[in-house]
């Protein structure tokens, strides 16, 4: 139960990272690197990144995100299943 709560909290954080990056993109501010976003997705945050992509329409034109994040989500699910 505790692990599930941590995963939910982490995915909320990754969703908010996408919102922050979208806002910084609009304002011309300091951005979160794509590498950092992918790392967060790899570390069991892919669902939040994916939700942020389509909720905030952010990074949806980047093929690397459109293909990579769903693949990482599958890896996240497999990793969760085996742990």
ChimeraX commands (.cxc) that place a marker at each C-alpha (Angstrom):
marker #1 position 0.00,0.00,0.00 radius 0.5
marker #1 position 2.82,2.42,0.84 radius 0.5
marker #1 position 4.55,1.74,-2.45 radius 0.5
marker #1 position 1.38,2.54,-4.36 radius 0.5
marker #1 position 0.98,5.85,-2.53 radius 0.5
marker #1 position 4.59,6.75,-3.32 radius 0.5
marker #1 position 4.05,5.93,-6.99 radius 0.5
marker #1 position 0.90,8.06,-7.09 radius 0.5
marker #1 position 2.71,10.96,-5.42 radius 0.5
marker #1 position 5.69,10.64,-7.78 radius 0.5
marker #1 position 3.43,10.63,-10.83 radius 0.5
marker #1 position 1.67,13.75,-9.57 radius 0.5
marker #1 position 5.11,15.35,-9.30 radius 0.5
marker #1 position 6.01,14.33,-12.87 radius 0.5
marker #1 position 2.67,15.69,-14.11 radius 0.5
marker #1 position 3.46,18.99,-12.41 radius 0.5
marker #1 position 6.95,18.98,-13.97 radius 0.5
marker #1 position 5.29,18.91,-17.39 radius 0.5
marker #1 position 3.06,21.82,-16.37 radius 0.5
marker #1 position 6.07,23.78,-15.11 radius 0.5
marker #1 position 8.02,23.13,-18.31 radius 0.5
marker #1 position 5.03,24.15,-20.44 radius 0.5
marker #1 position 4.68,27.41,-18.50 radius 0.5
marker #1 position 8.40,28.11,-18.81 radius 0.5
marker #1 position 8.19,27.45,-22.55 radius 0.5
marker #1 position 5.41,30.01,-22.88 radius 0.5
marker #1 position 7.30,32.61,-20.84 radius 0.5
marker #1 position 10.70,31.95,-22.37 radius 0.5
marker #1 position 12.13,30.93,-19.01 radius 0.5
marker #1 position 14.51,28.21,-17.88 radius 0.5
marker #1 position 13.28,24.83,-19.13 radius 0.5
marker #1 position 13.45,21.33,-17.73 radius 0.5
marker #1 position 15.69,19.28,-20.00 radius 0.5
marker #1 position 14.21,16.50,-22.08 radius 0.5
marker #1 position 16.80,14.20,-20.55 radius 0.5
marker #1 position 15.52,15.00,-17.05 radius 0.5
marker #1 position 11.92,14.40,-18.12 radius 0.5
marker #1 position 12.84,11.04,-19.63 radius 0.5
marker #1 position 14.78,10.11,-16.50 radius 0.5
marker #1 position 11.77,10.95,-14.35 radius 0.5
marker #1 position 9.61,8.83,-16.65 radius 0.5
marker #1 position 12.07,5.94,-16.46 radius 0.5
marker #1 position 12.03,6.09,-12.66 radius 0.5
marker #1 position 8.36,5.05,-12.50 radius 0.5
marker #1 position 6.96,8.47,-13.48 radius 0.5
marker #1 position 5.94,7.71,-17.06 radius 0.5
marker #1 position 2.21,7.85,-16.32 radius 0.5
marker #1 position 2.51,11.39,-14.97 radius 0.5
marker #1 position 4.66,12.51,-17.90 radius 0.5
marker #1 position 2.22,10.96,-20.38 radius 0.5
marker #1 position -0.77,12.54,-18.64 radius 0.5
marker #1 position 1.02,15.90,-18.65 radius 0.5
marker #1 position 1.85,15.61,-22.33 radius 0.5
marker #1 position -1.77,15.30,-23.35 radius 0.5
marker #1 position -3.39,17.36,-20.58 radius 0.5
marker #1 position -1.18,20.38,-21.24 radius 0.5
marker #1 position -0.45,19.64,-24.94 radius 0.5
marker #1 position 3.25,19.68,-24.24 radius 0.5
marker #1 position 5.90,17.72,-26.18 radius 0.5
marker #1 position 3.20,15.99,-28.24 radius 0.5
marker #1 position 4.95,16.92,-31.50 radius 0.5
marker #1 position 8.21,15.34,-30.35 radius 0.5
marker #1 position 8.36,11.83,-31.78 radius 0.5
marker #1 position 10.80,10.82,-29.06 radius 0.5
marker #1 position 8.15,11.61,-26.43 radius 0.5
marker #1 position 5.16,10.27,-28.35 radius 0.5
marker #1 position 6.89,6.90,-28.77 radius 0.5
marker #1 position 9.34,6.88,-25.87 radius 0.5
marker #1 position 7.07,7.74,-22.96 radius 0.5
marker #1 position 4.47,5.01,-23.68 radius 0.5
marker #1 position 7.36,2.53,-23.99 radius 0.5
marker #1 position 8.67,3.69,-20.63 radius 0.5
marker #1 position 5.18,3.32,-19.18 radius 0.5
marker #1 position 5.19,-0.33,-20.28 radius 0.5
marker #1 position 8.61,-0.76,-18.65 radius 0.5
marker #1 position 7.27,0.92,-15.51 radius 0.5
marker #1 position 4.34,-1.49,-15.38 radius 0.5
marker #1 position 6.58,-4.51,-15.94 radius 0.5
marker #1 position 8.99,-3.26,-13.28 radius 0.5
marker #1 position 6.16,-2.71,-10.83 radius 0.5
marker #1 position 4.79,-6.19,-11.56 radius 0.5
marker #1 position 8.16,-7.85,-10.94 radius 0.5
marker #1 position 8.90,-5.86,-7.79 radius 0.5
marker link #1:1,2 radius 0.2
marker link #1:2,3 radius 0.2
marker link #1:3,4 radius 0.2
marker link #1:4,5 radius 0.2
marker link #1:5,6 radius 0.2
marker link #1:6,7 radius 0.2
marker link #1:7,8 radius 0.2
marker link #1:8,9 radius 0.2
marker link #1:9,10 radius 0.2
marker link #1:10,11 radius 0.2
marker link #1:11,12 radius 0.2
marker link #1:12,13 radius 0.2
marker link #1:13,14 radius 0.2
marker link #1:14,15 radius 0.2
marker link #1:15,16 radius 0.2
marker link #1:16,17 radius 0.2
marker link #1:17,18 radius 0.2
marker link #1:18,19 radius 0.2
marker link #1:19,20 radius 0.2
marker link #1:20,21 radius 0.2
marker link #1:21,22 radius 0.2
marker link #1:22,23 radius 0.2
marker link #1:23,24 radius 0.2
marker link #1:24,25 radius 0.2
marker link #1:25,26 radius 0.2
marker link #1:26,27 radius 0.2
marker link #1:27,28 radius 0.2
marker link #1:28,29 radius 0.2
marker link #1:29,30 radius 0.2
marker link #1:30,31 radius 0.2
marker link #1:31,32 radius 0.2
marker link #1:32,33 radius 0.2
marker link #1:33,34 radius 0.2
marker link #1:34,35 radius 0.2
marker link #1:35,36 radius 0.2
marker link #1:36,37 radius 0.2
marker link #1:37,38 radius 0.2
marker link #1:38,39 radius 0.2
marker link #1:39,40 radius 0.2
marker link #1:40,41 radius 0.2
marker link #1:41,42 radius 0.2
marker link #1:42,43 radius 0.2
marker link #1:43,44 radius 0.2
marker link #1:44,45 radius 0.2
marker link #1:45,46 radius 0.2
marker link #1:46,47 radius 0.2
marker link #1:47,48 radius 0.2
marker link #1:48,49 radius 0.2
marker link #1:49,50 radius 0.2
marker link #1:50,51 radius 0.2
marker link #1:51,52 radius 0.2
marker link #1:52,53 radius 0.2
marker link #1:53,54 radius 0.2
marker link #1:54,55 radius 0.2
marker link #1:55,56 radius 0.2
marker link #1:56,57 radius 0.2
marker link #1:57,58 radius 0.2
marker link #1:58,59 radius 0.2
marker link #1:59,60 radius 0.2
marker link #1:60,61 radius 0.2
marker link #1:61,62 radius 0.2
marker link #1:62,63 radius 0.2
marker link #1:63,64 radius 0.2
marker link #1:64,65 radius 0.2
marker link #1:65,66 radius 0.2
marker link #1:66,67 radius 0.2
marker link #1:67,68 radius 0.2
marker link #1:68,69 radius 0.2
marker link #1:69,70 radius 0.2
marker link #1:70,71 radius 0.2
marker link #1:71,72 radius 0.2
marker link #1:72,73 radius 0.2
marker link #1:73,74 radius 0.2
marker link #1:74,75 radius 0.2
marker link #1:75,76 radius 0.2
marker link #1:76,77 radius 0.2
marker link #1:77,78 radius 0.2
marker link #1:78,79 radius 0.2
marker link #1:79,80 radius 0.2
marker link #1:80,81 radius 0.2
marker link #1:81,82 radius 0.2
marker link #1:82,83 radius 0.2
view
